[in-house]
Amino acid sequence: MDAFRVELPAAVSRDSAAELELALRDLDEVVETAADTRSVAGVFVLVKVVSGALGSVSTALPFAQKVVELIRGKGVAGENRVPGRYDDLGGQRLD
């Protein structure tokens, strides 16, 4: 089984995270979801998918597009961050 984590901005409400978790669960490729709303840095949703769903570009890309569209459809706006190390509490770049 493959899994990934969706990090949502700290401003996202617990109710919105719960709605997103339920919507993700409805995707065919998803086996299980769990939201962690206890983090100070934001809200995380763990998504477990069927084996092989993320194994190749031909299956991973269409699935990733579904997830992005679903998140955007819920009105969640993310942060554009350059890859690197960030302070988990304040989101400040460390390098």
N, C-alpha and C positions, 0 to 999 in steps of 0.2 A: 504494500500500500504506500502511496506517495502522500506527502503532506506539505503544506506551506502556510505561512502566517500573513494575514493582511493587517497592516498597521494603520489605524485610523487616527486622525488628529484628535488632540485632547478635548477640543470643543464639541466633538460628537457626543450626543447624549446616550445614555444607557439604552433608552428605548429605541433609538435609531440603530444602535449596534445590534440589538436583539432582532429588529426587523430585517436587517441585512443578513444576520445569521440564518434566519428562517428562509429568506429568499435564496441564499446560496445553497441551502440544503435541498431546494427543489431542482437544482441542476442535475441532469442525468449522471454526470461524472462524479458527483459528490457522494461520499459514503457517510461522512459525519462532520459536524461543525461544533465548535465551542467558543463562546465569547469570554474574554477575560477583561472585565471592566475595572479591575482593581489597580491597574497601573497608573502611576502619576504622569507618565509621559504620554499617555493616550490609551486608546482602546485597541485590543488585539482580537482578531477572530482567527482561530485555527481551523483550517480546512483540510480534511483528509479525503483523498480522491481514489478512484479505482486504480489498481496497479497498471502502469503503462500510460496513464493519461498524460503524464508529464515527461514521458521517456523520449519522445521525439518531437521535432518542430511541427510535424504535420498534425499531431494531436494536441500538443501543448499550446500552440499559438491560437487556434480557434477557441479553446477553452479559456485562455487568458483574456481574449477579447470579450467573451461572455461575462467574465467576472468584472472587467473594467466597465462595461456597459451597465451591468447591474448596479455597481457602486455609484456610477454617475447618475443613473436613474433614480437613486435614492437621495440625490442632492448632496452627496458628500463631496466636498472639495478638498483635495489633498495639497500637500506642500511639494514644491519642486526643489529637491535637494540634490546637490552634486554628490556622487558616491564618495564616501570617506568616513571618518570617525566623528561621532556627534555625542555631546553630553546628553544622557538619557533624560535628565530632569529639565534642562533648559533648551535643548535642541541646538546649542551652540556648536559650531564646528571646532574640533580639537586639533586638526592638522592643517 
